Structures are given as structure tokens and as C-alpha cells.
Amino acid sequence: MNKAKKLSLDHNRRKFLRTSAGVGAGMAAAVTLPGLASSEGESEVASSESSSQKGYRLTPHIAAYYETMTS
């Protein structure tokens, strides 16, 4: 194999690996960040409800369960 062609293949391979790593890191951040934002908002609502109300609470999760059981 020609030395120039081999260097070109090495460069293309490294470029592909760098791009793949960058895309993978970006996708991991995109998946993680929206989950953090929604979980923080839910915990604030849950903590404010739990301090003002004791006992049984009808949450959206429980309401969805009841709806699936009646159909």
C-alpha cells in the first residue's frame, strides 16, 4: 500500500472516531439534561404537596392507573 494512501486512511479513521465521540457525548447530554429539568420540577411540586397534605393523595400517576383499571 502506498504511504500517502495509508496516511489518508489513518486521518479519515481518526476523523470518524472524533466525530463519533462528539456525537455520542452530545446525545448523552441531550438525553440527560431534559430529565434533570423535569425531575427537579416534579420534586418541588411533590415536596410542597407533602408538607401541606397528609395521608392519601390522588396523584396523576394514580389517576392514570385508575383509568387503566376501569377500561
C-alpha positions as CSV (number, residue, x, y, z in Angstrom):
1,M,0.0,0.0,0.0
2,N,1.2,3.5,-0.8
3,K,2.4,5.5,2.2
4,A,0.4,8.6,1.3
5,K,-2.8,6.5,0.9
6,K,-2.1,4.8,4.3
7,L,-1.8,8.2,6.0
8,S,-5.0,9.4,4.3
9,L,-6.8,6.3,5.6
10,D,-5.4,6.9,9.1
11,H,-6.6,10.5,9.0
12,N,-10.1,9.5,7.8
13,R,-10.3,6.9,10.6
14,R,-9.3,9.3,13.3
15,K,-11.7,11.9,12.0
16,F,-14.5,9.4,12.1
17,L,-13.7,8.4,15.6
18,R,-13.5,12.0,16.8
19,T,-16.8,12.8,15.2
20,S,-18.4,9.7,16.6
21,A,-17.2,10.5,20.1
22,G,-18.5,14.1,19.8
23,V,-21.9,12.9,18.6
24,G,-22.1,10.3,21.4
25,A,-21.3,12.9,24.1
26,G,-23.8,15.3,22.6
27,M,-26.6,12.7,22.6
28,A,-25.8,11.7,26.1
29,A,-26.0,15.3,27.3
30,A,-29.2,15.8,25.3
31,V,-30.9,12.8,26.9
32,T,-29.7,13.6,30.4
33,L,-30.4,17.3,30.7
34,P,-34.1,17.3,29.9
35,G,-34.6,14.5,32.5
36,L,-32.8,16.6,35.1
37,A,-35.0,19.6,34.4
38,S,-38.3,17.6,34.7
39,S,-37.3,15.7,37.8
40,E,-36.4,18.9,39.6
41,G,-39.8,20.4,38.8
42,E,-41.6,17.3,39.9
43,S,-39.7,17.1,43.2
44,E,-40.6,20.8,44.0
45,V,-44.3,20.1,43.4
46,A,-44.2,16.9,45.4
47,S,-42.4,18.5,48.4
48,S,-44.9,21.4,48.5
49,E,-47.9,19.0,48.4
50,S,-46.5,16.6,51.0
51,S,-45.9,19.4,53.6
52,S,-49.5,20.7,53.3
53,Q,-51.4,17.4,53.0
54,K,-51.0,14.1,54.9
55,G,-52.5,10.8,54.1
56,Y,-53.9,9.6,50.7
57,R,-53.2,11.8,47.7
58,L,-54.5,11.4,44.2
59,T,-51.5,12.0,42.0
60,P,-51.5,12.0,38.2
61,H,-49.8,8.6,38.3
62,I,-52.5,7.1,40.5
63,A,-55.3,8.7,38.4
64,A,-53.8,7.1,35.2
65,Y,-53.7,3.7,37.0
66,Y,-57.4,4.0,37.9
67,E,-58.3,4.9,34.3
68,T,-56.5,1.8,33.0
69,M,-58.3,-0.4,35.6
70,T,-61.8,0.8,34.7
71,S,-61.4,0.1,30.9
